C-alpha cells in the first residue's frame, strides 16, 4: 500500500550517462514510509536493474503521466544529502558542465554500514576559550577580518602569508575563533603533509570539534569523520580536495590554502577546483572565505580586482623585515673562477659562498632542484640535440649506473647515436636530486647530506650544519629557518610550454624562500636565473601581488582564463568536430583548433594510448561562461542519448592545462 502522506519520492539515480541526469518519481509504501526522508540513500529499479540513488523530496502527487514503480528500499535512514549540500552540488554541476551524480560521488563518501550503526555519545562539548589572534595583527585589517568572520559579516579576502610566518597556526586561530561563536568552518589544503601540519596546530585548540578528511584515511575512518561533521559533533573540517564538500552545519567560513598547487586539480569528472567550489558554497551560504598562500594565482587576483574579495596583506616594511636577502644570478654567468669545488657542484661562486657561510655558522642549507632522479634529461654531447627514444620519441634519461632509458615508455637505449651528427655520447640537460646530492657531497666533505622528495619525504631536520637537497614541496623545516637556499635548474620551471609556468615557478620559489631566515638573521636566497626576468624580479622584491596582476593583465590581452571562460574537448578529431557542431553556442563563443593533444595531458577514457587524440578549445567572455557550460551539458545529453559516448570524449571547463 502507498504511504498515507506524500506517497511519491523524487529520486536522483546515480547513473553515468548525461541524458538521464534528472530526478525520477517512485512510489513509497507504508513499510519504508518512516525512513524514506529527503537526503537518504535508496535503491530503485531503473531499466530492469537496481541502482543506487538519493531521495530528494517527498510529494503528494507526481506529474508523470504513466505508472510509477515502487521504491525498492531505503539503504540507510541517515540523511547524508543535506539541502545546502544538494544546492552546492547542483551549482558545481552547472559551473563545470557536469552531471549531478558525478558531483555527488565527489561530495559524499561511500557508506560504511558498521560505522553508521556505531553509537557515539553526544554529550555536551567542552566550551572553547577564545584563541589568541595577535598573530593576525601583522597584517593590515587582519584582526578586523577575524572579527568580521566571527560576527557573521561574511568577509572575503585573499591572504598573502608573510615569509617565515606559521600559516597553519594562523588558520587554526581563525577557525577556532569561528568555532567559539558556535558556527562551522572548512579548510582545504593541497596534500597530506600540509594537512598533518594544520591538524597539529588545530588539535590543541579545538580538540574533538575538529576532524580531518583525506583519501588516505581508509573508508571506515573517513566515513566516521564525515558523519561527525554531518551529525554536528565536529564543527571544523580540515582536509584535502574533496573536504570542500563537507556537510558542516551553519557554515561560516571556508579557507583554501595554496590554491595554485596542482594537487588540488580534481582528476574525476566534472573536474571542479576546490577554490571555485568554495566560492559557490560561500556565496550561497553567506559565509566568509579566505584564499591564502605565499604566492598568488591569477584566479585569486581576479577575485580581488572584481571586488568580490579584498587584499589581506602586511605593510611593506613588515614584509621587508620578514623576507630573506634574495638575489638572482644568470645560469650562464657562473663566475666559477678557480674554485674546483664550486665547479664540481655546478653552482655559481656566489651561491657556493652563501652555502659555505651558512654552514660555517652551523645553519642548514637548502638546495632546491626541479625533479627527482639522476640525470633526468640528456642531449648529444657534440651538437646538444635532445636525446630521444627511437621507439616513441620520448626523452631519454640516465640512472646512477649510467644506463639510458626512455622516460615515457621505459625502453632501454643500449647504443645511442645522435640522429643529427652521429655522436655516441651524451651530456646532462637536467640533473635530478640524486646526482645533485652526489655533487654536493664532494663539494662539502664531512657535511651531512639529506635528500627529500618522491616517496622519501623528510618533514623536519635537527639543528646544526647540513645540506638538504629537495624537490619542490618536499623541503623539510629547519629549526629557526635555513641559513641559505639555492634554487638550481630554474630554467626547467620557467621554460615549460604551459600557461602557468611563471605562476608555478613563483609559487615554488616563494615556498622555498619562506623557509629561510629573515635578512637580519643572515638568511640568503640565491636564484640561479637571470635577475632581469619578471618572475625573478617579483621574487627579489617579494611582490606576488604585482606578479599576479601583471599575469592577469596578460591573460586579459591574450584571452586566457580567468579573463575568459574556456572549455576543452579532448578526443578523436572527427568525434569532437561532430560534437561541437551539435552545440547551441552563442555568437560570441570562439572556436580554437582542433590540434594534437598537448604532451603530458591525461587522455580521455576509451581512447587508445597511441591513437589520434586531439583538443578543441571553446572560448567565451566570462559573462557568458554559464551559457557555454549549459550548451556543453545539453550537447552531452544529446550525444549520450544517441549512444555516441563510445568515442571517448572528455569535456572540461577551465582546464588547468591548455597547451
Secondary structure, 3 states (H helix, E strand, C coil): CECCCCCEEEEEECCCCHHHCCCEEEECECCCCCCCCCCCEEEEEECCEEEEEEEEEEECCCCCCCCCCECCEEEECCCCCCHHHHHHHHHHHHHCCCCHHHHHHHHCCCCCHHHHHCCCCCCCCCCCCCCCCHHHHHECCHHHHHHHHHCCCCCEEEEECCCCCCHHHHHHHHHHHHHHCCCEEEEECCCHHHHHHHHHHHHHHHHHHEEEECHHHCHHHHHHHHHHHHCCCCCEEEECHHHHHCCCCCEEEEEEECCCCHHHCCCCCCCCCHHHHHHHHHHHHCCEEEEEECCCCHHHHHHHHCCCCEEECECHHHHHHHCCEEEECCCCCCCCCCCHHHHHCCCCHHHHHHHHHHHHCCCEEEEEECCCCCEEEEEECCCCCECECCCCCCEEEECCCCCEEECCCCCEECCCCCCCCCCCCEEEEEECHHHHHHHHHHHCCCCCEEEEECCECCCEECCCCEEEEEECCCCCEECCCECEEEECCCHHHHCCCCCCHHHHHHHHHHHHHCCECCHHHCCEEEECCCCCCHHHHHHHCCCHHHHHHHHHHHHHHHCCCCCEEEEEEEECHHHHHHHHHCCCCCCCCEEEEEEECCCCCCCCCCCCCCCCCEEEEEEEEHHHHHHHHHHHHHHHHHHHHCCCHHHCCEEEECCCCCC
